[in-house]
Amino acid sequence: MKKFLIMSFMACTALFADSKIEQVQARILTGAYFTQDSLTMPNIVIVDNKDCKYLADATYDLKQEKVGLKLTKQSCLINGNITENKIEGFVLENNSQEIGLDSVIYSNTDGKHYKDVTATLKSGRNIELNFKKVD
């Protein structure tokens, strides 16, 4: 938990040190399905209302039951041309960098530990993107 929060704070601080930050309202197009063996999910697709799509890597925090999304790429259709940009940024939902999950299922407990965890992040959620373009 501490590591996740410190990394989020460091990412915010480094990102906002640059004045060219873009903030975009968007929604998650593809969801994610996490298991205890698969806590990182690359290439979550996010869309905005200006013909742009974004790729994000998702990391699930078992203890907090939250997901962190790190933006990596932006693709836009502008005047019939596709432009792609490498970006760095993060996603906010309700002013938090940690995205809540739609469902978390624990099974096969031995009384102290859960042996199987399944978590779902559904598509269609409204979020805010904060990013900058990387050269």
Biotite code that builds the C-alpha atoms (Angstrom):
import biotite.structure as struc

atoms = struc.array([
    struc.Atom([0.000, 0.000, 0.000], chain_id="A", res_id=1, res_name="MET", atom_name="CA", element="C"),
    struc.Atom([2.724, 2.509, 0.968], chain_id="A", res_id=2, res_name="LYS", atom_name="CA", element="C"),
    struc.Atom([4.704, 1.689, -2.173], chain_id="A", res_id=3, res_name="LYS", atom_name="CA", element="C"),
    struc.Atom([1.610, 2.194, -4.348], chain_id="A", res_id=4, res_name="PHE", atom_name="CA", element="C"),
    struc.Atom([0.788, 5.570, -2.739], chain_id="A", res_id=5, res_name="LEU", atom_name="CA", element="C"),
    struc.Atom([4.387, 6.807, -2.885], chain_id="A", res_id=6, res_name="ILE", atom_name="CA", element="C"),
    struc.Atom([4.650, 5.844, -6.560], chain_id="A", res_id=7, res_name="MET", atom_name="CA", element="C"),
    struc.Atom([1.349, 7.624, -7.292], chain_id="A", res_id=8, res_name="SER", atom_name="CA", element="C"),
    struc.Atom([2.517, 10.766, -5.473], chain_id="A", res_id=9, res_name="PHE", atom_name="CA", element="C"),
    struc.Atom([5.865, 10.725, -7.294], chain_id="A", res_id=10, res_name="MET", atom_name="CA", element="C"),
    struc.Atom([4.109, 10.295, -10.636], chain_id="A", res_id=11, res_name="ALA", atom_name="CA", element="C"),
    struc.Atom([1.798, 13.252, -9.866], chain_id="A", res_id=12, res_name="CYS", atom_name="CA", element="C"),
    struc.Atom([4.666, 15.474, -8.761], chain_id="A", res_id=13, res_name="THR", atom_name="CA", element="C"),
    struc.Atom([6.829, 14.670, -11.790], chain_id="A", res_id=14, res_name="ALA", atom_name="CA", element="C"),
    struc.Atom([3.949, 15.031, -14.214], chain_id="A", res_id=15, res_name="LEU", atom_name="CA", element="C"),
    struc.Atom([2.696, 18.369, -12.926], chain_id="A", res_id=16, res_name="PHE", atom_name="CA", element="C"),
    struc.Atom([6.190, 19.871, -12.884], chain_id="A", res_id=17, res_name="ALA", atom_name="CA", element="C"),
    struc.Atom([5.653, 20.393, -16.626], chain_id="A", res_id=18, res_name="ASP", atom_name="CA", element="C"),
    struc.Atom([3.123, 23.034, -17.660], chain_id="A", res_id=19, res_name="SER", atom_name="CA", element="C"),
    struc.Atom([1.950, 21.156, -20.781], chain_id="A", res_id=20, res_name="LYS", atom_name="CA", element="C"),
    struc.Atom([-0.438, 18.841, -18.977], chain_id="A", res_id=21, res_name="ILE", atom_name="CA", element="C"),
    struc.Atom([-3.618, 17.878, -20.780], chain_id="A", res_id=22, res_name="GLU", atom_name="CA", element="C"),
    struc.Atom([-6.790, 16.953, -18.906], chain_id="A", res_id=23, res_name="GLN", atom_name="CA", element="C"),
    struc.Atom([-9.407, 15.012, -20.849], chain_id="A", res_id=24, res_name="VAL", atom_name="CA", element="C"),
    struc.Atom([-12.759, 13.512, -19.876], chain_id="A", res_id=25, res_name="GLN", atom_name="CA", element="C"),
    struc.Atom([-12.965, 9.937, -21.144], chain_id="A", res_id=26, res_name="ALA", atom_name="CA", element="C"),
    struc.Atom([-14.376, 6.486, -20.479], chain_id="A", res_id=27, res_name="ARG", atom_name="CA", element="C"),
    struc.Atom([-12.925, 3.003, -20.272], chain_id="A", res_id=28, res_name="ILE", atom_name="CA", element="C"),
    struc.Atom([-13.637, 1.094, -23.485], chain_id="A", res_id=29, res_name="LEU", atom_name="CA", element="C"),
    struc.Atom([-12.147, -2.299, -22.570], chain_id="A", res_id=30, res_name="THR", atom_name="CA", element="C"),
    struc.Atom([-12.304, -3.668, -19.071], chain_id="A", res_id=31, res_name="GLY", atom_name="CA", element="C"),
    struc.Atom([-9.870, -5.976, -17.316], chain_id="A", res_id=32, res_name="ALA", atom_name="CA", element="C"),
    struc.Atom([-10.008, -9.266, -15.483], chain_id="A", res_id=33, res_name="TYR", atom_name="CA", element="C"),
    struc.Atom([-7.389, -9.754, -12.756], chain_id="A", res_id=34, res_name="PHE", atom_name="CA", element="C"),
    struc.Atom([-6.405, -12.916, -10.911], chain_id="A", res_id=35, res_name="THR", atom_name="CA", element="C"),
    struc.Atom([-3.872, -13.521, -8.180], chain_id="A", res_id=36, res_name="GLN", atom_name="CA", element="C"),
    struc.Atom([-1.457, -14.777, -10.844], chain_id="A", res_id=37, res_name="ASP", atom_name="CA", element="C"),
    struc.Atom([-2.130, -11.869, -13.223], chain_id="A", res_id=38, res_name="SER", atom_name="CA", element="C"),
    struc.Atom([-2.046, -8.560, -11.333], chain_id="A", res_id=39, res_name="LEU", atom_name="CA", element="C"),
    struc.Atom([-0.893, -6.425, -14.270], chain_id="A", res_id=40, res_name="THR", atom_name="CA", element="C"),
    struc.Atom([-2.941, -5.980, -17.444], chain_id="A", res_id=41, res_name="MET", atom_name="CA", element="C"),
    struc.Atom([-1.398, -4.089, -20.392], chain_id="A", res_id=42, res_name="PRO", atom_name="CA", element="C"),
    struc.Atom([-3.327, -2.237, -23.078], chain_id="A", res_id=43, res_name="ASN", atom_name="CA", element="C"),
    struc.Atom([-6.562, -1.140, -21.446], chain_id="A", res_id=44, res_name="ILE", atom_name="CA", element="C"),
    struc.Atom([-8.277, 0.990, -24.117], chain_id="A", res_id=45, res_name="VAL", atom_name="CA", element="C"),
    struc.Atom([-9.793, 4.350, -23.145], chain_id="A", res_id=46, res_name="ILE", atom_name="CA", element="C"),
    struc.Atom([-11.732, 6.723, -25.449], chain_id="A", res_id=47, res_name="VAL", atom_name="CA", element="C"),
    struc.Atom([-12.603, 10.414, -25.297], chain_id="A", res_id=48, res_name="ASP", atom_name="CA", element="C"),
    struc.Atom([-15.214, 12.405, -27.217], chain_id="A", res_id=49, res_name="ASN", atom_name="CA", element="C"),
    struc.Atom([-12.664, 13.920, -29.644], chain_id="A", res_id=50, res_name="LYS", atom_name="CA", element="C"),
    struc.Atom([-11.835, 10.830, -31.741], chain_id="A", res_id=51, res_name="ASP", atom_name="CA", element="C"),
    struc.Atom([-8.843, 9.821, -29.597], chain_id="A", res_id=52, res_name="CYS", atom_name="CA", element="C"),
    struc.Atom([-8.031, 6.485, -28.014], chain_id="A", res_id=53, res_name="LYS", atom_name="CA", element="C"),
    struc.Atom([-5.540, 5.883, -25.246], chain_id="A", res_id=54, res_name="TYR", atom_name="CA", element="C"),
    struc.Atom([-3.665, 2.834, -24.010], chain_id="A", res_id=55, res_name="LEU", atom_name="CA", element="C"),
    struc.Atom([-3.045, 2.305, -20.325], chain_id="A", res_id=56, res_name="ALA", atom_name="CA", element="C"),
    struc.Atom([-1.353, -0.362, -18.245], chain_id="A", res_id=57, res_name="ASP", atom_name="CA", element="C"),
    struc.Atom([-3.412, -1.480, -15.260], chain_id="A", res_id=58, res_name="ALA", atom_name="CA", element="C"),
    struc.Atom([-1.960, -2.732, -11.986], chain_id="A", res_id=59, res_name="THR", atom_name="CA", element="C"),
    struc.Atom([-4.201, -4.329, -9.357], chain_id="A", res_id=60, res_name="TYR", atom_name="CA", element="C"),
    struc.Atom([-3.454, -3.783, -5.657], chain_id="A", res_id=61, res_name="ASP", atom_name="CA", element="C"),
    struc.Atom([-4.691, -6.892, -3.798], chain_id="A", res_id=62, res_name="LEU", atom_name="CA", element="C"),
    struc.Atom([-4.716, -5.295, -0.345], chain_id="A", res_id=63, res_name="LYS", atom_name="CA", element="C"),
    struc.Atom([-6.613, -2.135, -1.303], chain_id="A", res_id=64, res_name="GLN", atom_name="CA", element="C"),
    struc.Atom([-8.838, -3.722, -3.963], chain_id="A", res_id=65, res_name="GLU", atom_name="CA", element="C"),
    struc.Atom([-8.014, -0.842, -6.313], chain_id="A", res_id=66, res_name="LYS", atom_name="CA", element="C"),
    struc.Atom([-6.495, -0.491, -9.764], chain_id="A", res_id=67, res_name="VAL", atom_name="CA", element="C"),
    struc.Atom([-3.927, 2.056, -10.898], chain_id="A", res_id=68, res_name="GLY", atom_name="CA", element="C"),
    struc.Atom([-3.924, 3.000, -14.599], chain_id="A", res_id=69, res_name="LEU", atom_name="CA", element="C"),
    struc.Atom([-0.755, 4.384, -16.217], chain_id="A", res_id=70, res_name="LYS", atom_name="CA", element="C"),
    struc.Atom([-1.259, 6.037, -19.623], chain_id="A", res_id=71, res_name="LEU", atom_name="CA", element="C"),
    struc.Atom([1.263, 5.098, -22.327], chain_id="A", res_id=72, res_name="THR", atom_name="CA", element="C"),
    struc.Atom([-0.076, 5.986, -25.810], chain_id="A", res_id=73, res_name="LYS", atom_name="CA", element="C"),
    struc.Atom([-2.550, 8.313, -27.556], chain_id="A", res_id=74, res_name="GLN", atom_name="CA", element="C"),
    struc.Atom([-3.961, 7.718, -31.070], chain_id="A", res_id=75, res_name="SER", atom_name="CA", element="C"),
    struc.Atom([-6.202, 10.358, -32.676], chain_id="A", res_id=76, res_name="CYS", atom_name="CA", element="C"),
    struc.Atom([-8.072, 10.673, -35.962], chain_id="A", res_id=77, res_name="LEU", atom_name="CA", element="C"),
    struc.Atom([-7.665, 14.294, -37.093], chain_id="A", res_id=78, res_name="ILE", atom_name="CA", element="C"),
    struc.Atom([-8.941, 15.413, -40.511], chain_id="A", res_id=79, res_name="ASN", atom_name="CA", element="C"),
    struc.Atom([-8.783, 11.843, -41.799], chain_id="A", res_id=80, res_name="GLY", atom_name="CA", element="C"),
    struc.Atom([-5.212, 11.306, -40.564], chain_id="A", res_id=81, res_name="ASN", atom_name="CA", element="C"),
    struc.Atom([-4.155, 9.125, -37.654], chain_id="A", res_id=82, res_name="ILE", atom_name="CA", element="C"),
    struc.Atom([-1.610, 10.621, -35.275], chain_id="A", res_id=83, res_name="THR", atom_name="CA", element="C"),
    struc.Atom([0.074, 8.659, -32.503], chain_id="A", res_id=84, res_name="GLU", atom_name="CA", element="C"),
    struc.Atom([1.869, 10.065, -29.488], chain_id="A", res_id=85, res_name="ASN", atom_name="CA", element="C"),
    struc.Atom([3.777, 8.450, -26.683], chain_id="A", res_id=86, res_name="LYS", atom_name="CA", element="C"),
    struc.Atom([2.399, 9.895, -23.448], chain_id="A", res_id=87, res_name="ILE", atom_name="CA", element="C"),
    struc.Atom([2.944, 9.690, -19.691], chain_id="A", res_id=88, res_name="GLU", atom_name="CA", element="C"),
    struc.Atom([0.076, 10.144, -17.317], chain_id="A", res_id=89, res_name="GLY", atom_name="CA", element="C"),
    struc.Atom([-2.498, 8.749, -14.985], chain_id="A", res_id=90, res_name="PHE", atom_name="CA", element="C"),
    struc.Atom([-6.227, 8.320, -14.629], chain_id="A", res_id=91, res_name="VAL", atom_name="CA", element="C"),
    struc.Atom([-8.495, 9.877, -12.021], chain_id="A", res_id=92, res_name="LEU", atom_name="CA", element="C"),
    struc.Atom([-11.904, 8.641, -10.936], chain_id="A", res_id=93, res_name="GLU", atom_name="CA", element="C"),
    struc.Atom([-13.753, 10.777, -8.395], chain_id="A", res_id=94, res_name="ASN", atom_name="CA", element="C"),
    struc.Atom([-10.516, 12.746, -7.728], chain_id="A", res_id=95, res_name="ASN", atom_name="CA", element="C"),
    struc.Atom([-8.578, 9.582, -6.833], chain_id="A", res_id=96, res_name="SER", atom_name="CA", element="C"),
    struc.Atom([-5.804, 7.873, -8.783], chain_id="A", res_id=97, res_name="GLN", atom_name="CA", element="C"),
    struc.Atom([-7.019, 4.529, -7.502], chain_id="A", res_id=98, res_name="GLU", atom_name="CA", element="C"),
    struc.Atom([-9.867, 3.085, -9.527], chain_id="A", res_id=99, res_name="ILE", atom_name="CA", element="C"),
    struc.Atom([-12.401, 1.000, -7.643], chain_id="A", res_id=100, res_name="GLY", atom_name="CA", element="C"),
    struc.Atom([-13.273, -2.433, -8.952], chain_id="A", res_id=101, res_name="LEU", atom_name="CA", element="C"),
    struc.Atom([-16.682, -3.625, -10.061], chain_id="A", res_id=102, res_name="ASP", atom_name="CA", element="C"),
    struc.Atom([-16.322, -7.005, -8.373], chain_id="A", res_id=103, res_name="SER", atom_name="CA", element="C"),
    struc.Atom([-13.815, -8.910, -6.266], chain_id="A", res_id=104, res_name="VAL", atom_name="CA", element="C"),
    struc.Atom([-14.314, -12.604, -5.525], chain_id="A", res_id=105, res_name="ILE", atom_name="CA", element="C"),
    struc.Atom([-12.258, -14.537, -2.971], chain_id="A", res_id=106, res_name="TYR", atom_name="CA", element="C"),
    struc.Atom([-12.335, -18.312, -2.883], chain_id="A", res_id=107, res_name="SER", atom_name="CA", element="C"),
    struc.Atom([-10.521, -21.367, -1.519], chain_id="A", res_id=108, res_name="ASN", atom_name="CA", element="C"),
    struc.Atom([-9.589, -19.886, 1.825], chain_id="A", res_id=109, res_name="THR", atom_name="CA", element="C"),
    struc.Atom([-7.577, -21.864, 4.344], chain_id="A", res_id=110, res_name="ASP", atom_name="CA", element="C"),
    struc.Atom([-8.852, -19.709, 7.210], chain_id="A", res_id=111, res_name="GLY", atom_name="CA", element="C"),
    struc.Atom([-5.964, -17.218, 7.048], chain_id="A", res_id=112, res_name="LYS", atom_name="CA", element="C"),
    struc.Atom([-5.199, -16.663, 3.367], chain_id="A", res_id=113, res_name="HIS", atom_name="CA", element="C"),
    struc.Atom([-7.177, -16.593, 0.158], chain_id="A", res_id=114, res_name="TYR", atom_name="CA", element="C"),
    struc.Atom([-5.815, -18.914, -2.471], chain_id="A", res_id=115, res_name="LYS", atom_name="CA", element="C"),
    struc.Atom([-7.790, -17.494, -5.386], chain_id="A", res_id=116, res_name="ASP", atom_name="CA", element="C"),
    struc.Atom([-8.742, -13.884, -6.092], chain_id="A", res_id=117, res_name="VAL", atom_name="CA", element="C"),
    struc.Atom([-10.658, -12.671, -9.131], chain_id="A", res_id=118, res_name="THR", atom_name="CA", element="C"),
    struc.Atom([-11.283, -8.953, -9.740], chain_id="A", res_id=119, res_name="ALA", atom_name="CA", element="C"),
    struc.Atom([-13.121, -7.202, -12.559], chain_id="A", res_id=120, res_name="THR", atom_name="CA", element="C"),
    struc.Atom([-12.816, -3.668, -13.953], chain_id="A", res_id=121, res_name="LEU", atom_name="CA", element="C"),
    struc.Atom([-15.768, -3.127, -16.301], chain_id="A", res_id=122, res_name="LYS", atom_name="CA", element="C"),
    struc.Atom([-15.881, -0.943, -19.383], chain_id="A", res_id=123, res_name="SER", atom_name="CA", element="C"),
    struc.Atom([-18.000, 2.211, -19.687], chain_id="A", res_id=124, res_name="GLY", atom_name="CA", element="C"),
    struc.Atom([-16.721, 3.981, -16.565], chain_id="A", res_id=125, res_name="ARG", atom_name="CA", element="C"),
    struc.Atom([-16.245, 7.760, -16.777], chain_id="A", res_id=126, res_name="ASN", atom_name="CA", element="C"),
    struc.Atom([-12.762, 8.925, -15.844], chain_id="A", res_id=127, res_name="ILE", atom_name="CA", element="C"),
    struc.Atom([-10.390, 11.884, -16.220], chain_id="A", res_id=128, res_name="GLU", atom_name="CA", element="C"),
    struc.Atom([-7.032, 11.571, -17.988], chain_id="A", res_id=129, res_name="LEU", atom_name="CA", element="C"),
    struc.Atom([-4.021, 13.681, -16.980], chain_id="A", res_id=130, res_name="ASN", atom_name="CA", element="C"),
    struc.Atom([-1.043, 13.367, -19.295], chain_id="A", res_id=131, res_name="PHE", atom_name="CA", element="C"),
    struc.Atom([1.774, 14.977, -21.225], chain_id="A", res_id=132, res_name="LYS", atom_name="CA", element="C"),
    struc.Atom([3.299, 14.034, -24.553], chain_id="A", res_id=133, res_name="LYS", atom_name="CA", element="C"),
    struc.Atom([6.766, 12.483, -24.473], chain_id="A", res_id=134, res_name="VAL", atom_name="CA", element="C"),
    struc.Atom([9.299, 13.174, -27.227], chain_id="A", res_id=135, res_name="ASP", atom_name="CA", element="C"),
])
